[in-house]
């Protein structure tokens, strides 16, 4: 079952996407921009409402943002039009069906947009990223760090956001390295339930995947400030080049 079809809806938009701090997004976009030359053509795979893509266009890049949600793509294009941005485009596209060949100077997969599917499918997505890059193109993936998650595993959270309560119950499956999150959103005359299944990766696994695919000059960071990676890093920011 493809959990992503129902998960990224208007409730996720309101309580998780639109609540992200603009200052944090700016820092992330500025960090990513350091790896590319002005005017480079970048693919933002799993762009959501275009938080990073819009800022990167304003920093001088040409951007194609793709996402499976038609709602998010509509909102991203509306914001681009509102800002009068000419070098960014947002298109509804499933990353599992990417068919570009040597098109982009860089590909971005940010804010845990990688790991949504089984291992074979995730691996195929990486191959599609590789094939979509020009020679010397660069891939940057930003995901949660498996070691940190397991060391400080949180089985249940309960929080209030605006006019609703959000309960999340998590379970780790050691045979598949998948974290299943059962989310309940409860409010006045409202009850929504979601299941999220994310394959979490260790740094060693990600480095091995990059090497098998063919990426060179692999670099790793602990966050989007360029901090050195450690087992207590909440994120894995991994970078590789197509030679």
HELIX and SHEET records of a PDB file:
HELIX    1   1 UNK A    4  UNK A    7  1                                   4    
HELIX    2   2 UNK A   10  UNK A   12  1                                   3    
HELIX    3   3 UNK A   13  UNK A   17  3                                   5    
HELIX    4   4 UNK A   22  UNK A   33  1                                  12    
HELIX    5   5 UNK A   51  UNK A   58  1                                   8    
HELIX    6   6 UNK A   70  UNK A   82  1                                  13    
HELIX    7   7 UNK A   95  UNK A   97  5                                   3    
HELIX    8   8 UNK A  119  UNK A  132  1                                  14    
HELIX    9   9 UNK A  146  UNK A  151  1                                   6    
HELIX   10  10 UNK A  203  UNK A  213  1                                  11    
SHEET    1   A 7 UNK A  88  UNK A  92  0                                        
SHEET    2   A 7 UNK A  62  UNK A  67  1                                        
SHEET    3   A 7 UNK A  41  UNK A  45  1                                        
SHEET    4   A 7 UNK A 104  UNK A 109  1                                        
SHEET    5   A 7 UNK A 133  UNK A 144  1                                        
SHEET    6   A 7 UNK A 235  UNK A 242 -1                                        
SHEET    7   A 7 UNK A 215  UNK A 221 -1                                        
SHEET    1   B 4 UNK A 156  UNK A 161  0                                        
SHEET    2   B 4 UNK A 164  UNK A 173 -1                                        
SHEET    3   B 4 UNK A 178  UNK A 187 -1                                        
SHEET    4   B 4 UNK A 190  UNK A 199 -1                                        
END                                                                             
